[in-house]
Amino acid sequence: MKRKLWEKFRDWKLAQKMMLVYVVLLGISCGVSIAALQISLNIYDGKLYEKSLQELDFFTQKVNDNLDGVESLSYTIAMDAEIQQQLSKIKSLNYLSAEYSYEMYQFRILLLNELNSHPMVKNIVYTDGNKTKLTVGVDCGTIDPGEYSRLLEQFHEARGGYVVQNPVKKYPYLLAGRDVRKHLDASMSYLGSLMITCDVSGMIREKIGDLEENHSTLFVYSRDGMVYRDNQAEVPELPSLDQTQGYRIVSYQGQKYFMCYLKSSQNGWMFVNLFPYSEIFGQTMMVRYWMIGGFFLLFLGSALIMKKLAGVITAPLERLSESMQIVETGDFTGAKNVLSPEMRNDESGMLAQEFRAMLDQITTLIHENYEKQLLLKDTKYKMLQAQINPHFLYNTLNALNWMVQANRGEDAQKVIIELGQMLRASFAKEPLTTVTAEVQLVKSYIAIQQFRYRNRAKFTVEIQGKPGAYRVPHMTLQPLVENAIYYGVENSLVCCEVTVRVREEKETILLEVANTGPGMTPEELDAVRNFTVKPKGHGIGLKNIRERLEMVCPGSEFRIESRLDKGTIVRIRVPKRKGGETDV
């Protein structure tokens, strides 16, 4: 059967063969295109969900930050030395005496100063040991006495810890607070209780404009009830609080809506955002139908046109064959010159024109591929250059925090200046920098590390000759010093010496970093030289430095030497090169 079909096909005219092949190929192309379109639209739906979830997560973080501010406010008031002294003084006075009333008035002023700095906080209620309440701020309604007593009991049980009650239907405000315990003399005696009333719903209403979706409807709720909902908004069937995140298509107010929800891991609140399904997905479905219809019409129209043109598509086969042989040598320009410049309407002429167009496309693709390879190489370099050690930044910022708290402002100022110089240098876009700038960068890094390690490490920077004007790869010395500290100082029981040497040689610039740390065994050294060992640090690895050297400075030398209990030395030699010179 197959043989008979093949013989019948072989006997067809050339136009009929081309028509059949064209219809089959075009049908496959349309089918693949439609399948690819469907896949791409499905991916688009997923990306839309991811974007909505990211935006909702960002909004959730903003709300949580404001709630954290309330906790910080309660802690600040409870731990403030002036407030502690004032409450201690009030406690020592006779209840309801004139002096007692005056001191309570002074305490009220202190609370007002704290209240004015937090717009979400509506009022602060202070309750002393005699159950006397002092309210500062606006009136937010009456709290049920039993509920108020229950909250005070929770404050007492927490012994100064932070307690929060979510908004409920009867009282739509968030209540939070803690006991004030005397810490000035470490007695932890009871000085009273602070209860803070927060308008969470109003705060969310002010920030809801940060959501990008137009016509969106937001719901926020907890296990205690609804925290926020848009005015006059009908509540749809909301996700269970046992879920964490996701999306679904729901019917709401007579039309389809896209529902994206996310549960806050901080307080257990569920954030649900609704926006019309038709605004996004309706347009997507319309595009899908138009594309399918367009492919179908294109298939029919192309088939009809091909049927008319198939009988006149011929070309001078000898010239075409000769042109193909020239193409085998790679001479595309010569191959095009061999083709006849005449615009013939027979089969061979059309084939020659298609072949000429193919040669142009191949030439274009070759140039485009070359440009893409250059772009990929440049992108890879920038990715390697952009690696930054977040652990170092964290430690530095943490050290600054303690310096400020310890009133070491001058030391903190020095560290900030050095850190600023380091960050400015790390954001440089040029792959090369001068030796002077590179040495200054490593000096800034060392200055910061000296505040951390002090007597555990000794740093030395030596410069020989006049290498300052020559250019070397950016961020080369600093990662080496970082590794010397991580594998040397961190693992040494005695003071470790880290030495940085920069020397001008006859044709090269020598960059050398050495430490007196524990060193490596021959097996460990081989693994490091072959880059088979997995880095343990958080910064730029030796392999990264080696790859950047190969990309930016061909002909550079990279060597590692180490002996057990004798320390480690990394030497880099780069060809001399001043500003404006390049290896490319």
C-alpha positions in Angstrom: 0.0 0.0 0.0 2.8 2.4 0.9 4.7 1.5 -2.3 1.6 2.3 -4.4 1.1 5.6 -2.7 4.8 6.5 -3.2 4.7 5.6 -6.9 1.5 7.7 -7.3 3.2 10.7 -5.6 6.3 10.3 -7.7 4.3 10.6 -10.8 2.5 13.8 -9.8 3.5 17.0 -11.4 5.9 19.3 -9.6 3.2 21.8 -8.8 1.0 19.1 -7.2 3.9 17.8 -5.1 4.8 21.3 -3.9 1.1 21.9 -3.1 0.8 18.8 -1.0 4.1 19.4 0.9 3.1 23.0 1.5 -0.3 22.1 2.9 1.2 19.5 5.2 4.0 21.8 6.4 1.7 24.8 6.9 -0.8 22.7 8.8 2.0 21.5 11.1 3.2 25.0 11.5 -0.2 26.3 12.3 -0.8 23.5 14.8 2.5 24.1 16.5 1.9 27.8 16.6 -1.6 27.4 18.1 -0.1 25.0 20.7 2.7 27.4 21.5 0.1 30.3 21.8 -2.0 28.2 24.2 1.1 27.4 26.3 2.2 31.0 26.3 -1.2 32.2 27.4 -1.2 29.6 30.2 2.2 30.8 31.3 0.8 34.4 31.2 -2.0 33.3 33.5 0.5 31.9 36.0 2.7 35.0 35.8 -0.3 37.2 36.4 -1.0 35.2 39.6 2.6 35.5 40.6 2.6 39.2 40.1 -0.7 39.6 42.0 0.7 37.4 44.9 3.9 39.4 45.0 2.0 42.7 45.1 -0.3 41.3 47.8 2.7 40.1 49.8 4.3 43.6 49.5 1.1 45.2 50.8 0.9 42.6 53.6 4.5 43.6 54.7 3.5 47.2 54.8 0.6 46.4 57.1 2.8 44.2 59.3 5.4 47.0 59.5 2.7 49.4 60.8 1.6 46.7 63.4 5.3 46.3 64.4 5.4 50.0 64.9 2.6 49.7 67.5 4.5 47.0 69.4 7.6 49.2 69.2 5.6 52.1 70.6 4.4 50.1 73.6 7.9 48.9 74.3 9.3 52.5 74.0 6.8 53.8 76.5 7.2 50.9 78.9 11.0 51.1 78.9 11.4 54.9 78.7 13.5 56.1 81.6 11.6 59.3 82.1 8.2 57.5 82.1 9.6 54.9 84.5 10.6 57.7 86.9 7.3 59.5 86.5 5.3 56.4 87.3 7.5 55.5 90.2 6.9 58.9 91.6 3.2 58.7 91.1 3.1 55.3 92.8 4.8 56.8 95.9 2.2 59.6 96.2 -1.2 59.5 98.1 -4.0 58.4 95.8 -6.1 61.3 94.4 -4.0 63.9 96.2 -3.2 67.2 94.6 0.4 66.2 93.9 -0.9 62.9 92.5 -3.2 64.7 90.1 -0.4 67.0 89.0 2.0 64.2 88.3 -0.7 62.3 86.4 -1.1 65.4 84.3 2.7 65.5 83.6 2.5 61.8 82.7 -0.4 62.5 80.3 1.8 65.0 78.4 4.5 62.4 78.0 1.9 59.9 76.5 0.6 62.6 74.2 4.1 63.2 72.8 4.3 59.4 72.0 0.8 59.3 70.6 1.3 62.1 68.1 4.1 60.2 66.3 1.8 57.2 65.4 -1.2 58.2 63.3 -2.7 54.7 63.3 -2.9 54.8 67.2 -6.2 56.4 68.2 -5.7 56.4 72.0 -3.6 55.1 74.8 -5.2 54.0 78.1 -3.1 53.7 81.2 -4.4 51.8 84.2 -2.6 52.0 87.5 -2.7 49.6 90.5 -5.9 51.2 91.8 -7.7 50.5 88.5 -7.7 54.2 87.7 -7.7 54.8 83.9 -6.0 57.6 82.1 -7.1 57.9 78.5 -5.0 60.0 76.0 -6.3 60.4 72.4 -9.7 60.3 70.7 -12.7 58.4 72.1 -13.1 55.0 70.3 -16.2 53.8 72.1 -16.5 51.8 75.2 -14.8 48.5 75.7 -16.8 45.8 77.5 -15.7 45.8 81.2 -15.3 42.1 81.2 -13.2 42.2 78.1 -11.2 45.0 79.5 -10.5 43.0 82.7 -9.6 39.9 80.7 -7.0 41.9 78.7 -5.5 43.2 81.9 -5.2 39.7 83.2 -3.4 38.7 79.9 -1.0 41.7 80.4 -0.3 40.5 84.0 0.4 36.9 82.8 2.7 38.1 80.1 4.7 40.1 82.8 5.7 42.9 80.6 5.3 41.0 77.3 3.4 42.3 74.3 -0.3 41.2 74.0 -2.5 41.7 71.0 -6.3 41.2 70.5 -7.6 41.3 66.9 -10.5 43.5 65.9 -13.9 41.8 66.5 -17.4 42.6 65.4 -18.4 44.3 68.7 -15.2 46.4 68.9 -13.6 46.9 65.4 -10.3 48.2 66.7 -7.1 46.4 67.4 -6.2 46.4 71.1 -2.6 45.8 72.2 -0.4 46.6 75.2 1.6 45.3 78.0 2.4 45.8 81.7 4.9 48.5 82.7 7.4 46.9 85.0 10.1 48.9 86.9 13.5 48.1 85.5 15.5 51.1 86.7 16.3 49.2 89.9 15.7 45.8 88.4 12.8 45.2 90.9 10.3 44.6 88.0 7.6 45.9 90.3 4.2 46.7 88.7 3.8 50.3 87.6 0.6 50.0 85.6 -0.7 48.8 82.3 -0.8 50.3 78.8 -3.6 49.6 76.4 -3.2 51.0 72.8 -6.2 51.3 70.5 -5.3 51.1 66.8 -7.5 51.8 63.8 -6.2 49.0 61.5 -9.1 49.4 59.1 -8.3 53.1 58.6 -4.6 52.4 58.1 -5.4 49.7 55.4 -7.8 52.1 53.7 -5.1 54.7 53.4 -2.6 52.3 51.9 -5.0 50.4 49.6 -4.0 52.7 46.8 -0.6 50.9 46.6 -2.4 47.9 45.0 -2.0 48.4 41.2 -5.2 46.5 40.1 -8.0 48.9 39.2 -11.5 48.1 40.6 -10.0 45.7 43.2 -11.8 44.8 46.4 -9.8 43.9 49.5 -10.8 41.8 52.5 -8.6 41.2 55.6 -9.8 38.9 58.3 -8.6 36.7 61.2 -10.1 33.9 63.2 -11.7 36.5 65.5 -13.6 38.2 62.6 -13.3 40.7 59.8 -10.4 43.2 60.1 -11.1 45.2 57.0 -13.4 45.2 54.0 -14.2 47.8 51.4 -17.2 50.0 52.2 -20.6 48.4 51.3 -18.7 45.4 49.8 -20.6 42.2 49.8 -18.5 39.5 51.4 -18.0 36.5 49.0 -17.1 33.0 50.0 -13.6 33.6 51.4 -10.7 31.0 51.6 -10.3 29.1 54.9 -7.6 30.3 57.3 -6.1 26.9 57.1 -4.8 27.8 53.6 -1.6 29.8 53.1 -1.8 31.2 49.5 -3.4 30.6 46.1 -5.9 31.9 43.6 -9.3 31.0 42.2 -12.0 32.3 39.8 -15.2 33.2 41.7 -18.6 34.6 41.0 -19.0 37.9 42.8 -21.7 40.6 42.3 -23.0 38.9 39.1 -19.7 38.5 37.3 -16.4 36.6 37.4 -13.6 37.8 39.6 -10.0 36.7 40.0 -9.3 36.1 43.7 -5.8 36.1 45.0 -5.2 35.4 48.7 -2.2 35.3 51.0 -2.0 34.4 54.7 0.4 36.5 56.8 2.8 34.3 58.7 3.3 37.1 61.3 -0.2 37.5 62.7 -2.3 34.8 60.9 -4.4 37.4 59.0 -5.7 36.4 55.6 -5.4 39.1 52.8 -7.8 38.5 49.9 -7.8 40.7 46.8 -10.5 40.6 44.1 -10.5 42.2 40.7 -12.7 41.6 37.6 -11.8 38.6 35.6 -12.9 40.1 32.4 -10.4 43.0 32.6 -7.5 40.7 32.2 -8.5 37.2 31.3 -11.4 38.4 29.1 -8.9 40.2 26.9 -6.6 37.2 26.9 -9.5 34.9 25.7 -10.4 37.4 23.0 -6.8 37.4 21.7 -6.7 33.6 21.8 -9.8 33.3 19.6 -8.6 36.0 17.2 -5.2 34.3 16.8 -6.8 30.9 16.2 -9.1 32.4 13.6 -6.2 34.3 12.0 -4.1 31.1 11.7 -7.1 29.3 10.1 -7.6 32.1 7.6 -3.9 32.3 6.9 -3.8 28.6 6.2 -6.7 28.7 3.7 -5.5 31.9 2.0 -1.9 30.6 1.7 -3.1 27.3 0.3 -5.2 29.0 -2.4 -2.3 31.3 -3.3 0.2 28.4 -3.4 -2.2 26.5 -5.7 -2.0 29.3 -8.3 1.8 29.9 -8.0 2.9 26.3 -7.8 2.8 25.8 -11.5 5.2 28.8 -12.3 7.9 28.3 -9.6 11.0 27.1 -11.5 14.5 28.4 -11.7 17.7 28.0 -13.8 18.9 24.8 -12.1 22.5 25.0 -13.4 23.0 28.4 -11.8 21.3 27.2 -8.7 23.5 24.1 -8.5 26.6 26.2 -9.0 25.5 28.7 -6.3 25.0 25.8 -3.9 28.5 24.5 -4.5 29.9 28.0 -3.8 27.9 28.1 -0.6 29.6 24.9 0.6 32.9 27.0 0.6 31.2 29.6 2.8 31.3 32.4 0.2 27.7 33.6 0.5 28.3 36.8 -1.5 29.8 34.9 -4.4 26.9 32.5 -4.3 24.4 35.4 -4.7 26.3 36.9 -7.6 26.1 33.6 -9.5 22.3 33.6 -9.4 20.5 35.2 -12.3 19.5 38.8 -11.6 16.4 38.3 -13.8 13.0 38.1 -12.1 11.7 35.0 -13.8 8.2 33.6 -13.1 8.9 30.0 -13.7 9.5 27.4 -11.0 13.3 27.7 -11.2 13.3 31.5 -11.1 11.2 31.5 -7.9 13.3 28.9 -6.3 16.4 31.0 -7.1 14.8 34.0 -5.4 14.0 31.9 -2.3 17.5 30.7 -2.2 18.9 34.3 -2.5 16.6 35.3 0.4 17.8 32.3 2.4 21.4 33.4 1.9 20.6 36.9 3.2 18.9 35.4 6.3 21.9 33.1 7.0 24.2 36.0 6.7 22.0 38.0 9.1 21.8 35.1 11.5 25.6 34.7 11.5 26.0 38.4 12.5 23.2 38.2 15.0 24.7 35.1 16.6 28.1 36.8 16.8 26.6 39.8 18.5 24.6 37.5 20.9 27.8 35.7 21.9 29.4 39.0 22.7 26.4 40.1 24.7 26.3 36.8 26.5 30.0 37.2 27.4 29.4 40.7 28.7 26.4 39.6 30.6 28.3 36.7 32.2 31.0 39.1 33.3 28.6 41.5 34.9 26.9 38.7 36.7 30.2 37.5 38.1 31.2 41.1 39.0 27.9 41.7 40.8 28.3 39.1 43.5 28.3 40.9 46.8 28.7 39.4 50.3 25.4 40.1 52.1 26.9 38.4 55.3 29.7 41.1 55.4 27.1 43.9 55.0 24.9 42.4 57.8 27.9 42.1 60.2 29.0 45.7 59.4 25.5 47.1 59.9 25.2 45.1 63.1 28.5 46.4 64.3 27.4 50.0 63.5 24.3 49.5 65.5 26.3 48.4 68.6 28.7 51.3 68.1 25.9 53.8 68.1 24.3 52.2 71.2 27.7 52.2 72.9 28.1 56.0 72.1 31.1 55.3 69.9 29.9 57.7 67.3 33.3 58.6 66.0 34.1 55.0 65.3 30.7 54.5 63.7 31.3 57.5 61.5 34.6 56.1 60.3 33.0 52.7 59.5 30.2 54.4 57.6 32.7 56.4 55.5 34.7 53.3 54.7 31.5 51.3 53.9 30.3 54.0 51.6 33.5 54.0 49.7 33.3 50.2 49.3 29.7 50.3 48.1 30.5 53.1 45.6 33.4 51.1 44.3 31.3 47.9 44.0 28.7 49.7 41.9 31.3 50.6 39.3 30.2 49.6 35.8 33.7 49.4 34.2 35.4 46.0 34.4 38.8 47.7 35.0 40.0 50.1 37.6 43.3 51.6 38.6 45.6 50.0 41.1 45.3 53.0 43.3 41.5 52.7 43.4 41.7 48.9 44.0 44.2 49.4 46.9 41.9 52.1 48.4 39.0 49.7 48.2 40.8 47.0 50.1 42.1 49.5 52.6 38.5 50.5 53.3 37.5 46.9 53.7 40.4 46.3 56.1 39.5 49.4 58.1 36.1 48.0 58.6 37.3 44.5 59.6 39.8 46.0 62.1 36.9 47.2 64.1 35.6 43.7 64.2 38.7 41.5 64.8 40.9 44.0 66.7 43.7 41.9 68.3 42.8 38.7 66.4 44.2 39.9 63.1 47.0 42.2 61.9 46.7 43.7 58.5 49.6 45.0 56.3 49.4 46.7 52.9 52.7 46.9 50.9 53.2 48.7 47.6 56.4 48.5 45.7 57.2 50.5 42.6 54.7 52.9 41.0 51.8 50.7 39.9 49.1 53.2 40.8 48.2 54.3 37.2 48.0 50.8 35.8 44.6 49.1 35.4 43.5 45.8 36.9 40.2 43.9 37.1 37.7 45.6 39.4 37.1 43.8 42.8 40.2 41.5 42.7 42.0 42.2 46.0 39.0 42.6 48.3 37.6 39.0 47.8 41.1 37.6 48.3 41.4 39.5 51.7 38.0 38.3 52.6 38.9 34.7 51.9 42.2 35.2 53.9 40.2 36.4 56.9 37.5 33.7 56.6 40.0 30.8 56.3 42.8 32.3 58.3 41.7 34.6 61.1 38.4 32.7 61.8 40.3 29.4 62.1 43.3 30.7 64.1 43.7 30.6 67.8 46.5 33.2 67.8 46.7 36.6 66.0 46.7 36.0 62.2 48.7 38.2 59.9 47.1 39.2 56.6 49.5 40.8 54.1 48.5 42.6 50.9 51.4 43.2 48.4 51.2 45.1 45.1 54.4 45.3 43.1 55.2 46.7 39.7 57.2 44.3 37.6 58.8 44.6 34.2 55.8 43.7 32.2 53.2 42.8 34.8 51.5 44.0 38.0 51.8 41.5 40.9 48.8 41.3 43.3 49.5 39.1 46.3 47.4 38.3 49.4 48.9 36.0 52.2 47.9 35.0 55.7 49.5 33.0 58.5 46.5 30.8 59.1 46.3 27.0 59.3 47.0 26.5 55.6 46.0 23.4 53.6 47.1 19.8 53.1 48.4 18.9 49.5 45.1 17.1 48.9 43.1 20.2 49.9 45.3 22.5 47.9 44.8 20.3 44.8 41.0 20.5 45.3 41.2 24.3 45.6 43.4 24.7 42.5 41.0 22.6 40.5 38.0 24.5 41.9 36.4 21.2 42.9 35.9 22.1 46.6 32.7 23.8 47.5 33.2 27.3 48.9 32.1 27.7 52.6 32.0 31.5 52.7 29.4 34.0 51.6 31.4 36.2 49.3 33.2 36.0 45.9 35.0 32.7 45.4 38.4 32.1 43.8 36.7 30.6 40.8 34.8 33.8 40.2 38.0 35.8 40.3 39.8 33.4 37.9 36.9 33.6 35.4 36.9 37.4 35.5 40.6 37.5 34.9 40.3 35.2 31.9 37.5 37.3 30.4 39.0 40.8 31.1 42.7 40.1 31.1 43.8 37.3 28.8 47.3 36.1 29.6 47.0 36.8 33.3 48.4 34.4 35.9 46.6 33.0 38.9 48.4 30.8 41.5 47.6 29.5 44.9 50.3 28.2 47.3 49.7 26.8 50.8 51.4 24.6 53.4 49.8 23.1 56.5 50.3 25.4 59.6 52.3 27.8 57.3 49.5 29.8 55.8 48.3 30.5 52.3 49.4 32.8 49.5 47.4 33.8 46.4 49.3 35.5 43.6 47.9 37.2 40.5 49.8 38.7 37.7 48.1 40.8 35.1 49.7 42.5 32.0 50.5 46.2 32.4 47.8 48.3 31.0 46.9 52.0 31.4 43.7 53.8 30.8 42.2 53.4 27.3 44.1 50.1 26.6 42.1 47.0 26.0 42.7 43.3 25.2 39.6 43.0 23.0 
